Amino acid sequence: MNRRKSLAGTLLAAVLLAAGCTGSGGTSKGADAKAPDDPGTVSGTIQVLTHRTDLVQDGTMNKYAAEFNKIYPKVKVEFDGITDYEGEVKIRMNTENYGDVLMIPAVIKKGDYPKFFASLGTSAERNKKYRFTDFTTVDGKVYGQSPIGVTPGFLYNKRVWQDAGITDWPTTPAEFIDDLEAIKAKTTAVPYYTNFKDMWPLTSWTSVNGSVGCDTQATTALAEGDPWAKGADLRVGDTLLYDIVHDGLAEKDPTTTNWEGSKPKLAKGEIATMWLGSWAITQFRAAAEEAGTDPADVGFMPFPAQVDGAFCAVVSPDYNQAVNVHSKHKEAARAWIDWFTDKSGYADDNLTLSPVKGAPLPSVLKPYDDAGVKFIELDDTAGATVKLIDNESEVGLYAPDYRQSLVDLAHGAKKGKLDDFLNDLGKRWTEAAKTVGS
């Protein structure tokens, strides 16, 4: 599993959320995972759960562990690469045995973090050095840290876009549709690829939120209003996805898409464009090398919307690493998280943003810098409320189901009108918000 996130959408996830996902081993007391003072005294064997099965299988994670051992020689690091990360880990968390270090599953309520994870320190302390601390802050303490930051965007084959006569990034959804029409008319490439069958790539469209309106309070807006109101970011994004499919600019049969197969196809120019995130660039460029094409052909562009003449791109955390509150080696587990975040080079290796404040942009985002793209971070204070509303409404903002229905609607597999579809989402959401707020 090479993607950065696999978000919960199963019945079990809903059950866990409804029950508060306390698990048999959960505790409300919490604990601290303190940073060690002397690396030479830290010892123990720690198990690290990861969704990066590719890096476990090719030995990359063991190489990181070897570098870690140069500083912490008495700590043995073992990796458990899990393909269905969300599905398996949320089951394990009904016991006390869910590794020593793990990425926080999306299904876990933010307010429940102290029951499952040890604190990494206060928000005031960690916010001085790291980005994204508010995403895992509960009552002033931070319970997770992402080793990388990512930004959403369109991966595209530069050569295909140039062959279609397109030299500039589109600045509006209408321009984007026009460009895809040109690609369809002037090249043999599929203008856009939904990755419908693998489902999870469709969840990437939620990350449109914030980029359209360039609003750092976009998450708060989800909690306080209708995400599909006229002009709202998600309505703009979902309408663009609908128009792409409805206008025949995506693959003919969405049910036959294949995530792994899409990488070399985009690299070779058989696919022109896909909405994903900066985390995917390295994977697609690696696919280009394997296919014998130029990795530099794989480009990255922001969502086609501007505010005051500038594009905006939301910067957000990847999976947040946390220490199991039941770990017998919390100090060693904390040492791994700190080292992996600060010194492993993982962010550079994946051409992603470092969570350490003041770190330079990765080279793949230099075109963003050159074009004056404004990077913004969303205030996640209302993040927990948004998840509660999402669960109560059964919309599935972070699951693929409703956008699969949207794609089905667009290519005629489902009957109905776009406005009715989006208005229904908004009605369910706002009604649920009243319940959550009561």
Residue, then its C-alpha position, 0 to 999 in steps of 0.5 A: m500500500n503506497r498511498r499516504k492515507s486509507l480512510a475509514g468507511t466500513l461498518l466497523a469504523a462507524v461502530l467504533l466511532a459510535a462507541g467512542c472507540t474506547g477498546s478494551g485496553g483504552t484508558s482515560k488517564g493517559a501518559d507521557a512519552k518523554a524525550p530521552d536525555d541520554p541516547g546511550t541509556v535508551s533500550g528495548t525492542i519497539q514495534v513500528l506499525t506502518h502503511r508503507t509496505d513498499l518501504v518495508q519490503d524493499g528494505t528502506m525502513n531497515k536502512y532508516a533503523a540502521e541510521f537510528n541505531k547509530i544514535y540509539p544503539k540499544v534500541k531494536v526497531e521492528f516494522d510491521g507493514i500493513t496493507d489494509y492499515e485502517g481496517e486492521v489497526k482499528i481492530r487491534m486497538n480493541t486490545e493493548n497490542y497495537g505496536d509501540v509506534l503507530m500512525i493514528p487511524a482516521v477512525i479514532k476520535k480526536g478527544d479519545y487520543p489520550k486513551f490510546f496514545a502517550s503525550l509528546g508534550t504540550s502544544a505551546e512547547r511543540n508548536k515552537k518547532y513543528r507544524f500541524t500540532d493542533f491536529t493532534t492536540v487535546d487539552g493542551k497536549v500533543y499526541g501525534q506528529s506527522p513526519i511529512g507535510v503534503t499539499p493537494g494538486f493535479l499530477y499531470n504529464k507535462r509533455v501531453w499538456q504541451d502537445a495539446g498546446i497548453t502552456d499555462w496552468p488553468t486558473t478556473p474550473a472552466e479553463f481546466i475543462d477547456d484544457l482537458e477538451a484540448i487534450k482529448a482532441k489533440t492527443t491520444a491520452v485519457p484527459y483525466y483518470t478517476n481511479f474509481k475502482d480503488m476508491w480511496p483516490l476519490t477521497s483526495w477531492t476533500s482536500v480541495n477544501g481551503s484551496v479554492g477560497c484560500d481560507t485558513q478557517a475552511t475547517t471551521a466553515l465545515a463545522e458551522g455551515d453547508p459545505w455544498a452551498k453555492g460557491a463553497d469549496l467542496r461544491v466547486g470541487d465536486t462540480l468539477l469532478y462531475d463535469i469532467v466525467h459527464d463531459g466524457l473527459a475521464e476513462k470510459d469505464p470507471t469500474t476498470t481503473n487500477w491504481e498501480g497501473s495508473k502510475p506508468k500510464l501517466a508517466k508514459g502519457e497514456i493518462a494526462t491528469m489525476w487529482l492526488g497530492s504531492w506525496a504521490i510525485t515520487q511514486f509516479r516519477a519512479a514509475a517513469e524511470e521503470a517505464g523508460t520515460d523522463p521522470a521530469d515529465v511528471g508535473f504538479m499543478p494547483f487546483p484551478a482557482q485564484v484569490d487576488g490573482a494567486f493560487c492557494a495550496v493547503v499544507s496538511p499533515d500526513y499520518n501522525q505517528a504516535v506512541n501506544v499508551h500501553s507501550k513498555h518502551k515509551e522512551a524508545a518509541r518517543a526517540w524513534i518519532d523524534w529522530f524520524t521526524d527531525k533527522s531521518g531525511y524521510a521528508d526529503d526522500n519523498l520530496t514532501l514538506s518537512p514538518v519542522k518550521g523553517a525547513p526549505l520547500p522540496s524541489v518538486l514544489k519549486p514551480y509553486d514557489d516560482a508561480g507565487v502559490k500561497f501555502i496555507e495551513l488550516d486551523d483544525t480547532a473544529g476538526a473533531t466537530v467536523k468528524l462528529i458531524d460527518n459520522e452523524s450525517e453518514v455523508g462520508l466526507y473522508a470516505p469514497d462512497y459519495r464521490q463514487s455515487l457522484v461519478d456514477l451520476a455523471h456517467g449515467a450509471k445513476k439517475g438524478k441531477l447534480d444540484d439535487f445530489l449536492n443539495d441533499l449532501g448539504k441538507r444531511w450535513t446541516e441537520a446533523a450539525k444541529t444534533v452534534g451542537s445540541 
